[in-house]
Amino acid sequence: MDIFERYKYEHQFRVGWCLICNQGWQVIMKTADGTLAVCCEECMSAWPSPEDINNPAKATFDEFGLEGMPTYQETLEQGWDKFLTTEN
């Protein structure tokens, strides 16, 4: 995968701008057990759900055992597609 394809892939799962560090995007990630969580790409703050991303008190640095990016189908199946943003 070239750098442009990787950028597009990694940024298609953005859900918001991190209120903890104000330097990175919050993106949907997949955990080791296949569930989804949200993580800041900069400070690695993590949230169990996109519904919690605007509440810094719900952030953790646990990372929930994040392993990689989900597929778009996985975000659809969990109803998280409605949280995706196209902001730059």
PEQUI-V588196 format. One record per helix or strand of 2 or more residues. SS is the DSSP state (H for helix, E for strand). FROM is the first residue (numbers start at 1). LEN is the number of residues. Records with the same first field share a line. If there is no record, write none. Layout:
SS = FROM-LEN + FROM-LEN
This chain:
H = 3-9 + 50-3 + 56-3 + 63-3 + 72-6 + 80-4
E = 14-4 + 25-7 + 36-5 + 46-2 + 66-3
